[in-house]
Amino acid sequence: MALRVVALDDYQGLVAEYRLDGQPAGAQWTAIREHLAGDDLVAALNGADVVVAMRERTRFGRELFARLPDLKLLVTTGRANAAIDLNAAAEHGVTVSATGGPRSANTAELTWALILSLVRHLPAETAAVRSGGWQHTVGMDLMGATLGLAGLGRIGSQMARIGQAFEMDVIAWSQHLDPAAAAGKGVRAVSQAELFATADVVSIHLVLSDRTRGLVTERELRGMKPTAYLVNTSRGPIIERAALLRALQEGWIAGAGLDVYDTEPLPPNDPLLNATNALLTPHLGYVTARTMQTWYADAVDDIAAWLRGAPIRVLTAG
């Protein structure tokens, strides 16, 4: 009996490239490279026994589960997925399995790519060279500057170590940050107001939750130095979108590096696209070959285990 598997949001065509060795006999994969929503999404998933979702690119809520009566297994890449209503999945008899992931600093690495590009104006200077021009901007030294981290968890701690290698003064804030724990990492714990007021680069590394949604408001952005940069590789809604647009348009801050947005993919008419002081990347923080290979290999294992009647890495509500 054939097993229909649909992989969503396979933007880079990796399903075909990796060949997914070891997949169960009879599994027939369809990879969808463009992002789908609404009726188009339902039509693409019609008749699918298994869906492999790429992180939180596609939201699986109660209404969608109700329109997919054939769906039995939903695999999400990564260890958790806030875009999946696990209660609704259970009510509709859908098993949700996660994948593991390699030890990596991929998001921190991308964050530093954004920071370095911003402070040395690399996009503008590259464009100038390609058009026959030469240097016309003046960069900012990181040595001696202050890196402000909103969040000092796994990624924030990786950011701190790299900032210290640049000989930056590293400060951090989060709602439950232990000053002693921060000091043990060579980081000075500060208040939220001090973080935004004194940092030359503010980098967001918080989990999106009810507490952090809309955390960065007009108050924080107006409190930043006009020469400072804001970087967000965590989740878009942590920053109030309207306030960020005004900050960029009116020059409250020097610029922003963004890898995450309220709506993804970013709509073609989004006003952020007109902000010349915003460096925009398409949610690339986790997109590295090693991570993607691990996720797809684990997805195959999840499907095989489910077929054996012993699903693994199962996600449940609560």
Summary of the structure (lengths in Angstrom):
residues: 318
radius of gyration: 21.5
end to end distance: 34.7
largest distance: 64.4
contacts: 1002
relative contact order: 0.14
helix: 36%
strand: 17%
